[in-house]
């Protein structure tokens, strides 16, 4: 790493360690691995979600430093995951309600069976080299995340496909022939996993110079100082923190528990916002029956909070 991007590692900002991980590998025994993995997570006091499929593992977990270390050591003791990498951040409160190990068809759902990151993938770009690549006028920068994620943060000059799900991304590429107008394609996502498949798909479609940000936005925000950053806004994360910013500090966004959209401080002041019931993003699409159902859930959440408990629907 160059001196320009060398910055002291921040002191822990919360008592819970959060580990984001994924690994593409042929994993035919994934079904048999679910129960022992669930057991080691439960015994270690770790919560979160881990997805298992024939193509590998993906997920985010949180717990004490010791608990996370135990689970990661168990995973790396498996012959398929000896080279597993993970990214760390901190949370001031436990960001997950429970531990779930789920079996899936894909560890990240694109729906294109021919795409295999184990066979072909784009060129990885380290965070300290990313600014130079995306500042090159010969580079087209594409955000591979969904619209609710890109709404709160983007790399400067990036193209936002505004997809609702990752399944829509292949058709977006096929329908935008102008993507071939620049020789270089630079792609990024939250932690890197979607770009594994997205760059593999782009290569399959005939794009030759395809690059992706190694470790994703999270690694960039961890390693690149704010004063050197080309990132604008916050990065949406799939846990109760909702968003993180430079240095992986917890962001200021909250979540609408009716539609799961991130909310800004300004959104909370809208007359359309009712905690747990509706927000500026979903008020118009909810029926009176929906809102009454959400109000009842919110009342149960409030009662659980008074009892010093955490409602699983919160």
C-alpha positions as CSV (number, residue, x, y, z in Angstrom):
1,X,0.0,0.0,0.0
2,X,1.3,3.5,-0.9
3,X,2.1,6.0,1.8
4,X,-0.6,8.2,0.5
5,X,-3.3,5.7,1.6
6,X,-1.6,4.5,4.8
7,X,-3.8,5.4,7.7
8,X,-3.8,4.2,11.4
9,X,-6.2,1.4,12.0
10,X,-9.2,2.9,13.9
11,X,-9.9,1.8,17.5
12,X,-12.8,-0.5,17.9
13,X,-16.1,1.5,17.8
14,X,-18.3,-1.2,19.3
15,X,-18.3,-4.3,21.5
16,X,-19.6,-6.5,18.6
17,X,-17.3,-7.7,15.8
18,X,-19.0,-8.1,12.4
19,X,-17.5,-10.4,9.8
20,X,-18.6,-10.3,6.2
21,X,-17.4,-13.3,4.1
22,X,-17.9,-15.2,0.9
23,X,-16.0,-17.9,-1.0
24,X,-16.8,-19.4,-4.4
25,X,-15.8,-23.1,-4.5
26,X,-17.2,-26.4,-5.6
27,X,-19.1,-27.5,-2.4
28,X,-21.3,-30.6,-3.2
29,X,-21.6,-31.4,0.5
30,X,-23.2,-28.1,1.4
31,X,-26.5,-29.7,2.6
32,X,-24.7,-31.9,5.1
33,X,-22.7,-28.9,6.4
34,X,-25.7,-26.9,7.5
35,X,-26.4,-28.5,10.9
36,X,-22.8,-28.6,12.2
37,X,-22.2,-25.0,11.1
38,X,-25.4,-23.9,12.8
39,X,-24.3,-25.7,16.0
40,X,-20.9,-24.1,16.1
41,X,-22.4,-20.6,15.6
42,X,-25.0,-21.1,18.3
43,X,-22.4,-22.5,20.7
44,X,-20.2,-19.4,20.0
45,X,-23.0,-16.9,20.6
46,X,-22.7,-15.7,17.0
47,X,-25.7,-14.4,15.1
48,X,-26.3,-13.4,11.5
49,X,-27.0,-15.2,8.2
50,X,-24.8,-17.7,6.3
51,X,-25.9,-19.0,2.9
52,X,-24.6,-22.4,1.6
53,X,-24.9,-23.7,-2.0
54,X,-23.1,-25.9,-4.4
55,X,-21.0,-22.9,-5.4
56,X,-19.8,-21.9,-1.9
57,X,-20.6,-19.8,1.1
58,X,-21.8,-16.2,1.7
59,X,-23.0,-14.2,4.6
60,X,-22.4,-11.8,7.5
61,X,-22.1,-12.8,11.2
62,X,-21.6,-10.8,14.4
63,X,-20.6,-11.7,18.0
64,X,-17.7,-11.3,20.4
65,X,-14.2,-11.3,19.1
66,X,-13.7,-14.8,20.5
67,X,-17.0,-16.1,19.1
68,X,-16.3,-14.8,15.6
69,X,-12.7,-16.2,15.8
70,X,-14.1,-19.7,16.7
71,X,-16.5,-19.8,13.7
72,X,-13.9,-18.5,11.2
73,X,-11.4,-21.1,12.5
74,X,-14.0,-23.8,12.1
75,X,-14.8,-22.7,8.5
76,X,-11.1,-22.5,7.5
77,X,-10.6,-26.0,8.9
78,X,-12.8,-27.3,6.1
79,X,-10.8,-28.3,3.0
80,X,-13.1,-26.1,0.8
81,X,-12.5,-22.9,2.8
82,X,-8.8,-22.9,3.8
83,X,-8.3,-19.7,1.8
84,X,-11.5,-18.0,3.0
85,X,-11.2,-14.2,3.4
86,X,-13.4,-12.0,5.5
87,X,-13.8,-8.3,6.2
88,X,-14.3,-6.9,9.8
89,X,-16.2,-3.9,11.2
90,X,-17.7,-3.0,14.5
91,X,-21.2,-2.5,15.9
92,X,-22.3,-0.8,19.1
93,X,-25.2,-3.2,19.5
94,X,-25.8,-6.8,18.2
95,X,-26.9,-6.1,14.6
96,X,-28.8,-9.4,14.1
97,X,-31.7,-11.1,16.0
98,X,-30.8,-14.7,15.4
99,X,-28.5,-17.1,13.6
100,X,-29.6,-18.6,10.3
101,X,-27.7,-21.0,8.1
102,X,-29.7,-21.5,4.9
103,X,-29.4,-23.7,1.9
104,X,-29.7,-22.0,-1.4
105,X,-29.4,-22.6,-5.2
106,X,-26.9,-19.8,-5.4
107,X,-25.0,-17.9,-2.7
108,X,-25.8,-14.7,-4.6
109,X,-28.8,-14.9,-7.0
110,X,-28.2,-13.8,-10.5
111,X,-30.1,-16.6,-12.3
112,X,-27.6,-17.2,-15.1
113,X,-26.6,-20.8,-14.9
114,X,-23.6,-20.4,-17.3
115,X,-21.8,-17.9,-15.0
116,X,-19.1,-19.5,-12.9
117,X,-16.7,-17.2,-11.0
118,X,-14.5,-20.3,-10.4
119,X,-13.8,-20.4,-14.1
120,X,-13.6,-16.8,-15.2
121,X,-13.8,-13.4,-13.4
122,X,-12.7,-9.8,-13.9
123,X,-9.4,-8.3,-12.8
124,X,-9.3,-7.4,-9.1
125,X,-8.3,-3.8,-8.2
126,X,-7.0,-3.0,-4.8
127,X,-8.7,-0.1,-2.9
128,X,-5.6,2.1,-3.2
129,X,-5.6,1.7,-7.0
130,X,-9.3,2.2,-7.5
131,X,-9.3,6.0,-7.7
132,X,-6.9,6.0,-10.6
133,X,-9.0,3.5,-12.5
134,X,-12.4,5.2,-12.1
135,X,-10.9,8.6,-12.8
136,X,-9.7,7.4,-16.2
137,X,-11.9,8.9,-19.0
138,X,-11.6,5.5,-20.8
139,X,-13.4,3.7,-17.9
140,X,-17.1,3.2,-17.4
141,X,-17.9,2.7,-13.8
142,X,-21.0,0.5,-12.9
143,X,-22.6,0.0,-9.5
144,X,-24.0,-3.5,-9.4
145,X,-26.2,-3.0,-6.3
146,X,-29.9,-2.5,-6.1
147,X,-31.8,0.9,-6.1
148,X,-32.4,1.1,-2.4
149,X,-28.7,0.7,-1.8
150,X,-27.5,3.2,-4.4
151,X,-30.0,5.7,-3.1
152,X,-27.8,6.6,-0.2
153,X,-24.3,6.4,-1.7
154,X,-22.3,6.0,-5.0
155,X,-18.8,6.4,-6.3
156,X,-18.4,9.6,-8.2
157,X,-19.4,9.3,-11.8
158,X,-20.8,5.8,-11.5
159,X,-23.7,4.5,-13.6
160,X,-26.6,3.4,-11.5
161,X,-28.7,0.6,-13.2
162,X,-31.5,1.2,-10.7
163,X,-32.2,-2.5,-10.5
164,X,-34.7,-3.9,-7.9
165,X,-32.9,-7.2,-7.6
166,X,-29.6,-8.6,-8.9
167,X,-31.6,-10.9,-11.2
168,X,-32.4,-7.8,-13.3
169,X,-28.7,-7.0,-13.9
170,X,-28.1,-9.4,-16.9
171,X,-31.1,-7.9,-18.8
172,X,-29.9,-4.4,-18.0
173,X,-26.6,-5.2,-19.6
174,X,-28.1,-6.8,-22.6
175,X,-30.4,-3.8,-23.2
176,X,-27.7,-1.2,-22.9
177,X,-25.5,-1.6,-26.0
178,X,-23.7,1.7,-25.2
179,X,-21.8,0.0,-22.5
180,X,-19.3,-1.1,-25.3
181,X,-18.5,2.6,-26.0
182,X,-15.6,2.6,-23.5
183,X,-12.8,0.1,-23.5
184,X,-12.7,-0.4,-19.7
185,X,-15.5,-1.5,-17.3
186,X,-15.0,-1.0,-13.6
187,X,-17.6,-2.6,-11.3
188,X,-18.2,-2.5,-7.6
189,X,-20.7,-3.7,-4.9
190,X,-20.9,-3.8,-1.1
191,X,-18.4,-6.6,-0.3
192,X,-17.3,-7.9,-3.6
193,X,-19.5,-11.0,-4.1
194,X,-22.0,-9.6,-6.7
195,X,-19.0,-8.4,-8.8
196,X,-17.6,-11.9,-8.9
197,X,-20.7,-12.9,-10.9
198,X,-21.2,-9.6,-12.6
199,X,-17.7,-9.5,-14.0
200,X,-17.9,-13.1,-15.0
201,X,-21.2,-12.3,-16.9
202,X,-19.6,-9.3,-18.6
203,X,-16.7,-11.4,-19.8
204,X,-19.2,-13.9,-21.1
205,X,-20.9,-11.1,-23.0
206,X,-17.7,-10.2,-24.8
207,X,-16.4,-7.3,-22.7
208,X,-12.6,-7.7,-22.5
209,X,-11.2,-5.2,-19.9
210,X,-13.4,-5.8,-16.9
211,X,-12.3,-4.8,-13.4
212,X,-13.8,-5.0,-10.0
213,X,-13.0,-3.5,-6.6
214,X,-11.4,-6.1,-4.4
215,X,-13.2,-6.3,-1.1
216,X,-16.0,-4.0,-2.4
217,X,-17.1,-0.7,-0.9
218,X,-16.5,-1.9,2.6
219,X,-12.8,-2.5,2.0
220,X,-12.4,0.9,0.3
221,X,-14.1,2.7,3.1
222,X,-11.8,0.9,5.6
223,X,-8.6,1.6,3.8
224,X,-8.9,4.9,1.9
225,X,-8.9,8.1,4.0
226,X,-12.0,10.3,3.7
227,X,-9.9,13.2,2.3
228,X,-8.7,11.0,-0.6
229,X,-12.1,9.3,-1.2
230,X,-14.2,9.4,-4.3
231,X,-17.1,7.8,-2.5
232,X,-20.1,10.0,-1.8
233,X,-22.7,9.2,0.8
234,X,-23.0,6.1,3.0
235,X,-22.9,2.3,2.2
236,X,-26.0,0.3,2.9
237,X,-25.4,-2.9,4.9
238,X,-27.8,-5.8,5.5
239,X,-28.0,-5.6,9.3
240,X,-29.4,-3.3,12.0
241,X,-26.7,-0.7,11.5
242,X,-28.3,0.1,8.1
243,X,-25.3,2.0,6.8
244,X,-21.6,2.6,7.3
245,X,-19.3,5.5,6.3
246,X,-15.6,6.1,6.0
247,X,-13.6,4.1,8.5
248,X,-16.6,1.8,8.7
249,X,-18.2,4.0,11.3
250,X,-21.9,3.4,11.8
251,X,-24.0,5.7,9.5
252,X,-27.0,7.8,10.5
253,X,-29.6,6.0,8.5
254,X,-32.5,4.1,10.0
255,X,-34.7,1.4,8.4
256,X,-38.4,1.5,7.5
257,X,-39.6,-1.8,8.9
258,X,-42.6,-1.7,6.6
259,X,-40.6,-1.7,3.3
260,X,-36.9,-2.2,4.4
261,X,-35.8,1.0,2.7
262,X,-33.0,3.2,4.4
263,X,-34.3,6.5,5.8
264,X,-32.4,9.8,6.2
265,X,-33.1,12.3,9.0
266,X,-35.1,14.3,6.5
267,X,-37.2,11.3,5.7
268,X,-38.1,10.9,9.3
269,X,-39.6,14.4,9.4
270,X,-42.0,13.7,6.5
271,X,-45.7,13.5,7.5
272,X,-45.8,10.2,5.5
273,X,-43.5,8.6,8.0
274,X,-45.0,6.6,10.9
275,X,-42.5,4.4,12.7
276,X,-42.8,0.8,11.6
277,X,-45.9,1.6,9.5
278,X,-44.9,3.6,6.5
279,X,-42.4,6.1,5.0
280,X,-41.9,8.3,2.1
281,X,-41.0,5.3,-0.1
282,X,-43.9,3.0,0.7
283,X,-46.8,5.1,2.0
284,X,-48.6,5.3,-1.4
285,X,-48.4,1.6,-2.0
286,X,-49.7,0.4,1.4
287,X,-53.4,-0.3,2.0
288,X,-55.2,0.7,5.2
289,X,-55.2,-3.0,6.1
290,X,-51.4,-3.1,5.7
291,X,-50.9,-0.1,7.9
292,X,-53.2,-1.4,10.6
293,X,-51.3,-4.7,10.6
294,X,-48.0,-2.9,10.9
295,X,-49.3,-0.7,13.7
296,X,-50.2,-3.8,15.7
297,X,-46.7,-5.2,15.1
298,X,-45.3,-1.8,16.3
299,X,-47.4,-2.0,19.4
300,X,-46.0,-5.5,20.2
301,X,-42.4,-4.2,19.6
302,X,-43.0,-1.4,22.1
303,X,-44.4,-3.8,24.7
304,X,-41.5,-6.1,24.3
305,X,-39.1,-3.1,24.7
306,X,-40.8,-2.2,28.0
307,X,-40.2,-5.7,29.2
308,X,-36.6,-5.4,28.3
309,X,-37.0,-7.9,25.5
310,X,-36.4,-7.6,21.7
311,X,-39.3,-8.4,19.5
312,X,-38.3,-10.7,16.6
313,X,-40.4,-8.7,14.1
314,X,-38.5,-5.5,14.8
